[in-house]
Amino acid sequence: DFLCISLQNGFIQLRYNLGDKTVILQSFQKVRANRNTWHLLKAGRVGNEGYLDLDGINITQKASPGMNALDTHTDFFVGGVSSLSLVNSMAVENEPTGFTGCIREIVINSRELKLTVTDPKGGANVGDCDGTACGYTVCKNNGTCRVENSGFACSCPREWRGSTCEQSIYCSLNRCGSQALCIPQPASFSYSCVCALGWAGKYCNSKITFFIAKFVGNSYIKYTDPYYGKRDLQHSRISVNFTTNQTEGLIVWMGKAEDEDNDFLAIGLANGTLKVVINLGERISVPLMHSKYSSCCDGRWHFVTVVQNQTCIKVYLDEELILFEDIDPDRKYTALNYGGICYFGGFEIGRKVNMVTAGLFQKEFIGKIKDVVLFQDSKKVQLMNAEGYNVYNGN
């Protein structure tokens, strides 16, 4: 499988192969060879239907029956490759050559790649395209960069300060306590504190403990499973008690949640119905529960258990088996390689649930969670011994 964006005879081409055939899309207009002109390119696919947008002119390749998952297990290359043997013969028209020009602001699945010296795994023959100390987006929050003898300086909007306009004036003298985040509130000329797990209060200076976690929105707990290396990933299990009066929300996401190829097991609410989704390597989704089980948003406690036995999935709600399905009788992928990471209630501050889950779930969870058990462990997960923000005592 591959996906490649290239410049061919002055036209932009998107080529991808999901395992059965190569799809080719080409821009209507040519890219002019002008160093002073930047072009905005958007390209990708939804299932096996591709799209290519160059400077606002869009082309869509209608999908035909076939494969719909991009299964790539290589590094991501920008501008060229370390070895021409890595380029599939169908990925370009002619012999592959490296790109000559400037590239900036690469966003993959809503996450921007940092094109710096330290962040990529490697590279060669790449220089500074801007040619000055200012570079691209050196000054944050709409600051203006100017070149000086000693390097650069930023002129900041009135609500920001710091060498790169990174600090809000409302947070410059904040009283937020241990590990808390300061969130500027320009409308009220003030700020608010988002408390780290185990802290509460207006300024997050009150130490708390709890056995029931209360999520208020924009909340999350990230738990790292200390026994992950010893788990049998072909036979996983998770149980959790929850209560809410909301009809939407992500309750649990077992998985690294770094990119679309990561395995995961997810439990949440959609349209007032319990929803379970699992990906063992092919982005296979378990169907929604039947509407008669939509009473999970009634403010009462509910107990849900999801059991994965290779590709066979069982879901219990309040100790009643409500789903038993084999999501892949061919057993192509049978292990839940979740990386030892479990998210509860949402993801890190700034990572929207609908973006990270590609629309599977729409919002962060608002409600309470307790009694989480992984696999056949004799002890419950100690949610207090994790990373998190904006989570409070739900006792």
KEVO-694834 format. One record per residue (C-alpha): residue number from 0; residue in three letters; x, z, y. Coordinates in Angstrom, 3 decimals, m for minus. Layout:
+-----+--------+----------+----------+----------+
: num : residu :       c1 :       c3 :       c2 :
+-----+--------+----------+----------+----------+
: NUM :    ALA :        X :        Z :        Y :
...
+-----+--------+----------+----------+----------+
END
This chain:
+-----+--------+----------+----------+----------+
: num : residu :       c1 :       c3 :       c2 :
+-----+--------+----------+----------+----------+
:   0 :    ASP :    0.000 :    0.000 :    0.000 :
:   1 :    PHE :    1.138 :   m0.543 :    3.582 :
:   2 :    LEU :    0.021 :   m0.814 :    7.200 :
:   3 :    CYS :    2.175 :   m2.742 :    9.664 :
:   4 :    ILE :    1.819 :   m3.633 :   13.362 :
:   5 :    SER :    4.171 :   m6.381 :   14.514 :
:   6 :    LEU :    4.813 :   m9.024 :   17.162 :
:   7 :    GLN :    4.585 :  m12.550 :   15.714 :
:   8 :    ASN :    5.144 :  m15.621 :   17.924 :
:   9 :    GLY :    3.973 :  m13.666 :   20.938 :
:  10 :    PHE :    0.799 :  m12.343 :   19.266 :
:  11 :    ILE :    0.164 :   m8.815 :   17.982 :
:  12 :    GLN :   m0.669 :   m8.657 :   14.281 :
:  13 :    LEU :   m2.124 :   m5.834 :   12.210 :
:  14 :    ARG :   m1.571 :   m6.204 :    8.476 :
:  15 :    TYR :   m2.586 :   m3.719 :    5.822 :
:  16 :    ASN :   m2.955 :   m3.633 :    2.065 :
:  17 :    LEU :   m4.887 :   m0.895 :    0.285 :
:  18 :    GLY :   m3.858 :   m1.987 :   m3.192 :
:  19 :    ASP :   m5.857 :   m5.153 :   m3.837 :
:  20 :    LYS :   m5.307 :   m7.663 :   m0.984 :
:  21 :    THR :   m3.613 :   m8.043 :    2.394 :
:  22 :    VAL :   m5.855 :   m8.097 :    5.486 :
:  23 :    ILE :   m4.516 :   m9.750 :    8.655 :
:  24 :    LEU :   m5.841 :   m9.347 :   12.207 :
:  25 :    GLN :   m4.259 :  m11.107 :   15.203 :
:  26 :    SER :   m4.785 :  m10.604 :   18.924 :
:  27 :    PHE :   m6.501 :  m13.366 :   20.923 :
:  28 :    GLN :   m3.986 :  m13.201 :   23.753 :
:  29 :    LYS :   m0.202 :  m13.406 :   23.793 :
:  30 :    VAL :    2.032 :  m10.580 :   24.968 :
:  31 :    ARG :    3.999 :  m11.713 :   28.001 :
:  32 :    ALA :    7.729 :  m11.054 :   27.998 :
:  33 :    ASN :    7.811 :   m8.923 :   31.147 :
:  34 :    ARG :    9.649 :   m5.612 :   31.183 :
:  35 :    ASN :    7.516 :   m4.364 :   34.071 :
:  36 :    THR :    4.228 :   m4.747 :   32.181 :
:  37 :    TRP :    3.002 :   m2.117 :   29.741 :
:  38 :    HIS :    0.386 :   m3.031 :   27.136 :
:  39 :    LEU :   m2.101 :   m0.680 :   25.504 :
:  40 :    LEU :   m2.512 :   m1.298 :   21.781 :
:  41 :    LYS :   m5.061 :    0.409 :   19.541 :
:  42 :    ALA :   m5.170 :   m0.468 :   15.854 :
:  43 :    GLY :   m6.297 :    1.048 :   12.600 :
:  44 :    ARG :   m8.940 :    0.975 :    9.942 :
:  45 :    VAL :  m12.050 :    2.781 :    8.762 :
:  46 :    GLY :  m12.105 :    2.498 :    4.995 :
:  47 :    ASN :  m11.113 :   m1.128 :    4.404 :
:  48 :    GLU :  m12.469 :   m2.391 :    7.748 :
:  49 :    GLY :   m9.691 :   m2.970 :   10.277 :
:  50 :    TYR :   m9.676 :   m3.175 :   14.068 :
:  51 :    LEU :   m7.154 :   m4.326 :   16.675 :
:  52 :    ASP :   m7.517 :   m3.796 :   20.412 :
:  53 :    LEU :   m4.940 :   m5.172 :   22.864 :
:  54 :    ASP :   m5.510 :   m4.292 :   26.525 :
:  55 :    GLY :   m9.240 :   m3.817 :   25.950 :
:  56 :    ILE :   m9.902 :   m6.981 :   23.928 :
:  57 :    ASN :  m11.099 :   m5.935 :   20.477 :
:  58 :    ILE :  m11.033 :   m7.686 :   17.110 :
:  59 :    THR :  m12.695 :   m6.246 :   14.008 :
:  60 :    GLN :  m12.241 :   m7.465 :   10.444 :
:  61 :    LYS :  m15.480 :   m6.920 :    8.559 :
:  62 :    ALA :  m14.988 :   m5.067 :    5.316 :
:  63 :    SER :  m15.459 :   m6.677 :    1.922 :
:  64 :    PRO :  m15.732 :   m4.871 :   m1.420 :
:  65 :    GLY :  m12.454 :   m3.368 :   m2.555 :
:  66 :    MET :  m10.083 :   m0.440 :   m2.106 :
:  67 :    ASN :  m10.642 :    1.824 :    0.910 :
:  68 :    ALA :   m7.795 :    4.374 :    0.852 :
:  69 :    LEU :   m4.286 :    3.852 :    2.227 :
:  70 :    ASP :   m1.956 :    5.468 :   m0.308 :
:  71 :    THR :    1.526 :    5.530 :    1.258 :
:  72 :    HIS :    4.315 :    7.863 :    0.268 :
:  73 :    THR :    7.083 :    6.717 :    2.608 :
:  74 :    ASP :    8.351 :    7.706 :    6.022 :
:  75 :    PHE :    6.708 :    6.368 :    9.188 :
:  76 :    PHE :    8.925 :    3.839 :   10.985 :
:  77 :    VAL :    8.760 :    2.807 :   14.659 :
:  78 :    GLY :   10.529 :   m0.276 :   16.033 :
:  79 :    GLY :   12.313 :   m1.135 :   12.813 :
:  80 :    VAL :   13.274 :    0.160 :    9.384 :
:  81 :    SER :   16.403 :    1.674 :    7.900 :
:  82 :    SER :   16.513 :   m0.999 :    5.201 :
:  83 :    LEU :   14.750 :   m4.368 :    5.047 :
:  84 :    SER :   13.978 :   m3.712 :    1.388 :
:  85 :    LEU :   11.338 :   m1.228 :    2.579 :
:  86 :    VAL :    9.284 :   m4.010 :    4.190 :
:  87 :    ASN :    6.668 :   m5.577 :    1.947 :
:  88 :    SER :    6.919 :   m9.381 :    1.962 :
:  89 :    MET :    3.245 :   m9.591 :    2.994 :
:  90 :    ALA :    3.655 :   m7.211 :    5.941 :
:  91 :    VAL :    5.071 :   m9.873 :    8.308 :
:  92 :    GLU :    4.984 :  m13.670 :    8.592 :
:  93 :    ASN :    8.715 :  m14.359 :    8.590 :
:  94 :    GLU :   11.877 :  m12.404 :    7.839 :
:  95 :    PRO :   11.489 :   m8.887 :    9.312 :
:  96 :    THR :   13.470 :   m8.114 :   12.443 :
:  97 :    GLY :   13.646 :   m5.027 :   14.620 :
:  98 :    PHE :   11.558 :   m4.737 :   17.772 :
:  99 :    THR :   13.235 :   m5.324 :   21.147 :
: 100 :    GLY :   11.440 :   m3.632 :   24.026 :
: 101 :    CYS :    9.995 :   m0.309 :   25.043 :
: 102 :    ILE :    7.526 :    1.923 :   23.169 :
: 103 :    ARG :    5.868 :    5.105 :   24.407 :
: 104 :    GLU :    2.884 :    7.368 :   23.742 :
: 105 :    ILE :    2.359 :    6.739 :   20.026 :
: 106 :    VAL :   m0.747 :    8.570 :   18.814 :
: 107 :    ILE :   m1.448 :    8.703 :   15.065 :
: 108 :    ASN :   m4.800 :   10.179 :   14.014 :
: 109 :    SER :   m5.155 :   11.948 :   17.387 :
: 110 :    ARG :   m1.645 :   13.451 :   17.248 :
: 111 :    GLU :    1.096 :   12.170 :   19.547 :
: 112 :    LEU :    4.499 :   11.495 :   18.003 :
: 113 :    LYS :    7.367 :   13.026 :   19.932 :
: 114 :    LEU :    9.858 :   10.213 :   20.497 :
: 115 :    THR :   12.764 :   12.535 :   21.216 :
: 116 :    VAL :   16.231 :   13.029 :   19.800 :
: 117 :    THR :   15.330 :   16.135 :   17.795 :
: 118 :    ASP :   11.857 :   15.497 :   16.377 :
: 119 :    PRO :   12.174 :   12.329 :   14.228 :
: 120 :    LYS :   13.912 :   12.454 :   10.853 :
: 121 :    GLY :   16.410 :    9.835 :   11.975 :
: 122 :    GLY :   17.012 :    6.619 :   13.864 :
: 123 :    ALA :   19.653 :    4.282 :   15.276 :
: 124 :    ASN :   20.316 :    2.089 :   18.326 :
: 125 :    VAL :   17.521 :    3.584 :   20.419 :
: 126 :    GLY :   18.095 :    4.259 :   24.103 :
: 127 :    ASP :   16.308 :    5.487 :   27.195 :
: 128 :    CYS :   13.879 :    2.771 :   28.285 :
: 129 :    ASP :   13.006 :    4.366 :   31.614 :
: 130 :    GLY :   16.619 :    4.388 :   32.727 :
: 131 :    THR :   16.283 :    7.535 :   34.853 :
: 132 :    ALA :   16.227 :   11.280 :   34.306 :
: 133 :    CYS :   12.469 :   11.249 :   34.865 :
: 134 :    GLY :   11.567 :    9.448 :   31.670 :
: 135 :    TYR :    7.971 :    9.459 :   30.489 :
: 136 :    THR :    5.650 :   12.446 :   31.129 :
: 137 :    VAL :    8.531 :   14.779 :   31.988 :
: 138 :    CYS :    6.275 :   16.413 :   34.557 :
: 139 :    LYS :    3.165 :   17.895 :   32.997 :
: 140 :    ASN :   m0.372 :   18.195 :   34.363 :
: 141 :    ASN :   m0.188 :   15.147 :   36.665 :
: 142 :    GLY :    3.028 :   16.263 :   38.320 :
: 143 :    THR :    5.160 :   13.633 :   40.099 :
: 144 :    CYS :    8.776 :   13.169 :   39.037 :
: 145 :    ARG :   11.612 :   12.275 :   41.401 :
: 146 :    VAL :   15.245 :   11.612 :   40.549 :
: 147 :    GLU :   17.871 :   13.905 :   42.069 :
: 148 :    ASN :   21.655 :   14.113 :   41.812 :
: 149 :    SER :   21.409 :   17.002 :   39.389 :
: 150 :    GLY :   18.740 :   15.297 :   37.266 :
: 151 :    PHE :   15.071 :   15.381 :   38.219 :
: 152 :    ALA :   12.511 :   17.510 :   40.037 :
: 153 :    CYS :    8.734 :   17.719 :   39.739 :
: 154 :    SER :    6.216 :   17.894 :   42.559 :
: 155 :    CYS :    3.298 :   19.819 :   41.108 :
: 156 :    PRO :   m0.422 :   19.833 :   41.917 :
: 157 :    ARG :   m1.420 :   23.034 :   43.719 :
: 158 :    GLU :   m2.793 :   24.675 :   40.567 :
: 159 :    TRP :    0.465 :   24.307 :   38.616 :
: 160 :    ARG :    4.056 :   25.489 :   39.016 :
: 161 :    GLY :    7.301 :   25.632 :   37.047 :
: 162 :    SER :   10.177 :   23.185 :   36.597 :
: 163 :    THR :    7.899 :   20.711 :   34.775 :
: 164 :    CYS :    4.509 :   21.896 :   36.174 :
: 165 :    GLU :    3.847 :   23.620 :   32.873 :
: 166 :    GLN :    2.630 :   26.962 :   34.238 :
: 167 :    SER :   m0.809 :   27.564 :   35.710 :
: 168 :    ILE :   m0.807 :   29.558 :   38.944 :
: 169 :    TYR :   m3.695 :   31.572 :   37.513 :
: 170 :    CYS :   m1.539 :   32.670 :   34.560 :
: 171 :    SER :    1.673 :   33.301 :   36.469 :
: 172 :    LEU :    0.894 :   37.016 :   36.869 :
: 173 :    ASN :   m1.428 :   37.433 :   33.901 :
: 174 :    ARG :   m1.933 :   40.766 :   32.160 :
: 175 :    CYS :   m2.591 :   39.328 :   28.687 :
: 176 :    GLY :   m1.094 :   41.599 :   26.043 :
: 177 :    SER :    0.862 :   41.170 :   22.831 :
: 178 :    GLN :    1.015 :   37.543 :   21.611 :
: 179 :    ALA :   m2.139 :   36.709 :   23.587 :
: 180 :    LEU :   m2.717 :   33.286 :   25.137 :
: 181 :    CYS :   m3.540 :   32.950 :   28.824 :
: 182 :    ILE :   m6.241 :   30.347 :   29.497 :
: 183 :    PRO :   m6.565 :   29.315 :   33.165 :
: 184 :    GLN :  m10.081 :   29.327 :   34.660 :
: 185 :    PRO :   m9.787 :   27.207 :   37.854 :
: 186 :    ALA :  m13.506 :   27.381 :   38.640 :
: 187 :    SER :  m13.283 :   31.134 :   39.101 :
: 188 :    PHE :   m9.662 :   31.161 :   40.363 :
: 189 :    SER :   m8.795 :   33.404 :   37.447 :
: 190 :    TYR :   m7.845 :   33.391 :   33.772 :
: 191 :    SER :   m8.975 :   34.711 :   30.417 :
: 192 :    CYS :   m6.998 :   36.076 :   27.472 :
: 193 :    VAL :   m7.342 :   34.774 :   23.918 :
: 194 :    CYS :   m6.312 :   37.586 :   21.590 :
: 195 :    ALA :   m4.006 :   37.239 :   18.620 :
: 196 :    LEU :   m5.264 :   38.500 :   15.271 :
: 197 :    GLY :   m5.405 :   42.292 :   15.258 :
: 198 :    TRP :   m5.925 :   42.680 :   19.011 :
: 199 :    ALA :   m9.031 :   42.919 :   21.211 :
: 200 :    GLY :  m10.152 :   43.777 :   24.715 :
: 201 :    LYS :  m10.212 :   41.901 :   28.012 :
: 202 :    TYR :   m6.411 :   41.837 :   28.105 :
: 203 :    CYS :   m5.883 :   41.990 :   24.305 :
: 204 :    ASN :   m4.207 :   45.380 :   24.514 :
: 205 :    SER :   m6.400 :   47.257 :   22.001 :
: 206 :    LYS :   m5.148 :   47.266 :   18.411 :
: 207 :    ILE :   m7.894 :   46.679 :   15.808 :
: 208 :    THR :   m8.248 :   46.400 :   12.037 :
: 209 :    PHE :  m11.169 :   45.038 :   10.043 :
: 210 :    PHE :  m12.419 :   43.983 :    6.625 :
: 211 :    ILE :  m15.111 :   41.680 :    8.023 :
: 212 :    ALA :  m13.849 :   38.928 :   10.327 :
: 213 :    LYS :  m16.078 :   37.915 :   13.223 :
: 214 :    PHE :  m15.603 :   34.368 :   14.550 :
: 215 :    VAL :  m16.948 :   33.625 :   18.014 :
: 216 :    GLY :  m16.030 :   29.949 :   18.362 :
: 217 :    ASN :  m12.566 :   28.679 :   19.272 :
: 218 :    SER :  m11.469 :   31.133 :   16.546 :
: 219 :    TYR :   m9.356 :   30.667 :   13.461 :
: 220 :    ILE :   m7.352 :   32.427 :   10.773 :
: 221 :    LYS :   m4.479 :   30.642 :    9.039 :
: 222 :    TYR :   m3.576 :   32.337 :    5.768 :
: 223 :    THR :   m0.474 :   31.447 :    3.748 :
: 224 :    ASP :   m0.953 :   32.028 :    0.016 :
: 225 :    PRO :    2.089 :   34.010 :   m1.231 :
: 226 :    TYR :    1.372 :   32.992 :   m4.839 :
: 227 :    TYR :    1.060 :   29.252 :   m4.213 :
: 228 :    GLY :    4.201 :   28.397 :   m6.198 :
: 229 :    LYS :    2.724 :   30.053 :   m9.303 :
: 230 :    ARG :   m0.772 :   28.553 :   m9.075 :
: 231 :    ASP :   m2.209 :   26.105 :  m11.614 :
: 232 :    LEU :   m3.382 :   23.503 :   m9.096 :
: 233 :    GLN :   m5.537 :   21.677 :  m11.637 :
: 234 :    HIS :   m7.824 :   24.715 :  m11.882 :
: 235 :    SER :   m8.494 :   26.185 :   m8.445 :
: 236 :    ARG :  m11.202 :   28.516 :   m7.224 :
: 237 :    ILE :  m12.294 :   30.143 :   m3.967 :
: 238 :    SER :  m15.077 :   32.618 :   m3.239 :
: 239 :    VAL :  m16.259 :   33.813 :    0.166 :
: 240 :    ASN :  m19.142 :   35.755 :    1.718 :
: 241 :    PHE :  m20.409 :   34.489 :    5.060 :
: 242 :    THR :  m23.259 :   34.999 :    7.497 :
: 243 :    THR :  m24.286 :   32.878 :   10.474 :
: 244 :    ASN :  m27.291 :   31.653 :   12.429 :
: 245 :    GLN :  m25.597 :   28.364 :   13.352 :
: 246 :    THR :  m26.362 :   25.039 :   11.652 :
: 247 :    GLU :  m22.841 :   23.595 :   12.054 :
: 248 :    GLY :  m19.417 :   25.052 :   11.346 :
: 249 :    LEU :  m16.285 :   24.938 :    9.212 :
: 250 :    ILE :  m16.035 :   28.048 :    7.040 :
: 251 :    VAL :  m12.963 :   27.347 :    4.869 :
: 252 :    TRP :  m10.379 :   24.564 :    4.696 :
: 253 :    MET :   m7.868 :   24.883 :    1.842 :
: 254 :    GLY :   m5.119 :   22.449 :    2.793 :
: 255 :    LYS :   m2.304 :   21.802 :    5.264 :
: 256 :    ALA :   m4.551 :   19.726 :    7.579 :
: 257 :    GLU :   m1.560 :   17.823 :    8.949 :
: 258 :    ASP :   m2.669 :   14.257 :    8.190 :
: 259 :    GLU :   m5.374 :   12.331 :    6.325 :
: 260 :    ASP :   m3.337 :   12.140 :    3.107 :
: 261 :    ASN :   m3.241 :   15.918 :    2.610 :
: 262 :    ASP :   m5.266 :   17.313 :   m0.291 :
: 263 :    PHE :   m8.000 :   19.747 :    0.689 :
: 264 :    LEU :  m11.049 :   21.700 :   m0.412 :
: 265 :    ALA :  m13.495 :   22.461 :    2.385 :
: 266 :    ILE :  m16.650 :   24.546 :    2.718 :
: 267 :    GLY :  m18.865 :   24.429 :    5.773 :
: 268 :    LEU :  m22.250 :   23.779 :    7.289 :
: 269 :    ALA :  m23.662 :   20.435 :    8.388 :
: 270 :    ASN :  m27.203 :   19.961 :    9.692 :
: 271 :    GLY :  m28.093 :   23.413 :    8.432 :
: 272 :    THR :  m26.955 :   22.610 :    4.892 :
: 273 :    LEU :  m24.023 :   23.916 :    2.891 :
: 274 :    LYS :  m21.434 :   21.157 :    2.571 :
: 275 :    VAL :  m18.488 :   21.019 :    0.176 :
: 276 :    VAL :  m15.849 :   18.304 :    0.401 :
: 277 :    ILE :  m12.771 :   17.870 :   m1.780 :
: 278 :    ASN :   m9.867 :   15.444 :   m1.684 :
: 279 :    LEU :   m7.461 :   15.332 :   m4.627 :
: 280 :    GLY :   m5.678 :   12.217 :   m3.416 :
: 281 :    GLU :   m8.350 :    9.590 :   m2.791 :
: 282 :    ARG :  m10.454 :   11.238 :   m0.055 :
: 283 :    ILE :  m13.372 :   11.764 :   m2.430 :
: 284 :    SER :  m16.316 :   13.604 :   m0.939 :
: 285 :    VAL :  m18.716 :   15.807 :   m2.874 :
: 286 :    PRO :  m22.322 :   15.134 :   m1.726 :
: 287 :    LEU :  m24.278 :   17.519 :    0.474 :
: 288 :    MET :  m26.372 :   20.192 :   m1.170 :
: 289 :    HIS :  m30.059 :   19.539 :   m1.531 :
: 290 :    SER :  m32.233 :   20.445 :    1.445 :
: 291 :    LYS :  m33.858 :   23.348 :   m0.399 :
: 292 :    TYR :  m30.532 :   25.159 :   m0.112 :
: 293 :    SER :  m30.494 :   24.922 :    3.679 :
: 294 :    SER :  m31.322 :   28.605 :    4.158 :
: 295 :    CYS :  m27.650 :   29.562 :    4.701 :
: 296 :    CYS :  m28.115 :   29.753 :    8.493 :
: 297 :    ASP :  m30.595 :   32.631 :    8.506 :
: 298 :    GLY :  m28.272 :   35.445 :    9.619 :
: 299 :    ARG :  m28.133 :   36.892 :    6.104 :
: 300 :    TRP :  m25.065 :   37.253 :    3.900 :
: 301 :    HIS :  m24.496 :   34.433 :    1.431 :
: 302 :    PHE :  m21.959 :   34.186 :   m1.362 :
: 303 :    VAL :  m20.414 :   30.800 :   m2.156 :
: 304 :    THR :  m17.930 :   29.942 :   m4.901 :
: 305 :    VAL :  m16.285 :   26.566 :   m5.490 :
: 306 :    VAL :  m14.523 :   25.950 :   m8.803 :
: 307 :    GLN :  m12.301 :   22.910 :   m9.387 :
: 308 :    ASN :  m11.400 :   22.095 :  m12.996 :
: 309 :    GLN :   m9.321 :   18.941 :  m12.587 :
: 310 :    THR :  m11.935 :   16.506 :  m11.217 :
: 311 :    CYS :  m14.981 :   18.560 :  m12.215 :
: 312 :    ILE :  m16.474 :   20.548 :   m9.346 :
: 313 :    LYS :  m18.890 :   23.465 :   m9.608 :
: 314 :    VAL :  m20.514 :   25.072 :   m6.583 :
: 315 :    TYR :  m22.367 :   28.391 :   m6.749 :
: 316 :    LEU :  m24.526 :   29.673 :   m3.906 :
: 317 :    ASP :  m25.665 :   33.281 :   m4.173 :
: 318 :    GLU :  m24.528 :   33.188 :   m7.823 :
: 319 :    GLU :  m26.757 :   30.201 :   m8.661 :
: 320 :    LEU :  m25.105 :   26.963 :   m9.833 :
: 321 :    ILE :  m26.270 :   24.317 :   m7.362 :
: 322 :    LEU :  m23.786 :   21.532 :   m8.038 :
: 323 :    PHE :  m21.826 :   20.331 :  m11.055 :
: 324 :    GLU :  m20.191 :   16.958 :  m10.641 :
: 325 :    ASP :  m17.205 :   14.985 :  m11.889 :
: 326 :    ILE :  m15.851 :   13.247 :   m8.805 :
: 327 :    ASP :  m13.451 :   10.997 :  m10.733 :
: 328 :    PRO :  m14.073 :   10.457 :  m14.476 :
: 329 :    ASP :  m10.879 :    8.361 :  m14.630 :
: 330 :    ARG :   m8.811 :   11.475 :  m13.784 :
: 331 :    LYS :   m6.482 :    9.572 :  m11.448 :
: 332 :    TYR :   m5.768 :   12.707 :   m9.399 :
: 333 :    THR :   m6.435 :   16.127 :  m10.896 :
: 334 :    ALA :   m4.516 :   18.711 :   m8.830 :
: 335 :    LEU :   m5.431 :   20.341 :   m5.521 :
: 336 :    ASN :   m2.049 :   20.291 :   m3.744 :
: 337 :    TYR :   m3.206 :   22.377 :   m0.791 :
: 338 :    GLY :    0.258 :   23.507 :    0.274 :
: 339 :    GLY :   m0.618 :   27.192 :    0.084 :
: 340 :    ILE :   m2.483 :   27.024 :    3.424 :
: 341 :    CYS :   m6.049 :   28.230 :    3.976 :
: 342 :    TYR :   m7.827 :   27.985 :    7.325 :
: 343 :    PHE :  m10.912 :   30.073 :    8.050 :
: 344 :    GLY :  m13.334 :   29.314 :   10.880 :
: 345 :    GLY :  m11.356 :   26.477 :   12.439 :
: 346 :    PHE :   m7.840 :   25.331 :   13.292 :
: 347 :    GLU :   m5.144 :   26.207 :   15.827 :
: 348 :    ILE :   m6.159 :   26.458 :   19.490 :
: 349 :    GLY :   m6.518 :   22.948 :   20.892 :
: 350 :    ARG :   m7.131 :   21.269 :   17.505 :
: 351 :    LYS :  m10.792 :   20.273 :   17.402 :
: 352 :    VAL :  m12.566 :   20.594 :   14.062 :
: 353 :    ASN :  m14.273 :   17.198 :   14.319 :
: 354 :    MET :  m10.916 :   15.504 :   14.973 :
: 355 :    VAL :   m8.886 :   17.295 :   12.286 :
: 356 :    THR :  m11.589 :   16.800 :    9.627 :
: 357 :    ALA :  m12.277 :   13.183 :   10.676 :
: 358 :    GLY :  m15.926 :   14.023 :   11.342 :
: 359 :    LEU :  m16.635 :   15.846 :    8.085 :
: 360 :    PHE :  m17.420 :   18.971 :   10.117 :
: 361 :    GLN :  m18.333 :   19.074 :   13.780 :
: 362 :    LYS :  m17.636 :   22.581 :   15.079 :
: 363 :    GLU :  m15.756 :   25.812 :   14.621 :
: 364 :    PHE :  m17.560 :   28.500 :   12.642 :
: 365 :    ILE :  m19.516 :   31.164 :   14.533 :
: 366 :    GLY :  m20.405 :   34.096 :   12.323 :
: 367 :    LYS :  m18.750 :   36.521 :    9.916 :
: 368 :    ILE :  m16.598 :   36.120 :    6.788 :
: 369 :    LYS :  m15.569 :   38.728 :    4.214 :
: 370 :    ASP :  m14.516 :   39.193 :    0.577 :
: 371 :    VAL :  m12.375 :   36.067 :    0.199 :
: 372 :    VAL :  m10.893 :   35.635 :   m3.278 :
: 373 :    LEU :   m8.533 :   32.846 :   m4.351 :
: 374 :    PHE :   m8.303 :   31.639 :   m7.944 :
: 375 :    GLN :   m8.766 :   34.547 :  m10.362 :
: 376 :    ASP :   m6.916 :   37.091 :   m8.224 :
: 377 :    SER :   m7.911 :   40.711 :   m8.742 :
: 378 :    LYS :   m7.492 :   41.487 :   m5.029 :
: 379 :    LYS :   m9.273 :   40.044 :   m2.024 :
: 380 :    VAL :   m7.355 :   38.098 :    0.599 :
: 381 :    GLN :   m6.161 :   40.415 :    3.366 :
: 382 :    LEU :   m7.277 :   38.372 :    6.363 :
: 383 :    MET :   m5.554 :   40.808 :    8.698 :
: 384 :    ASN :   m2.186 :   39.780 :    7.200 :
: 385 :    ALA :   m2.368 :   36.272 :    8.597 :
: 386 :    GLU :   m2.047 :   34.240 :   11.777 :
: 387 :    GLY :   m5.038 :   33.759 :   14.019 :
: 388 :    TYR :   m6.704 :   34.008 :   17.399 :
: 389 :    ASN :  m10.051 :   35.032 :   18.831 :
: 390 :    VAL :  m11.172 :   36.874 :   15.673 :
: 391 :    TYR :  m12.764 :   40.302 :   15.952 :
: 392 :    ASN :  m14.063 :   43.238 :   13.952 :
: 393 :    GLY :  m17.338 :   42.252 :   12.313 :
: 394 :    ASN :  m18.046 :   45.609 :   10.673 :
+-----+--------+----------+----------+----------+
END
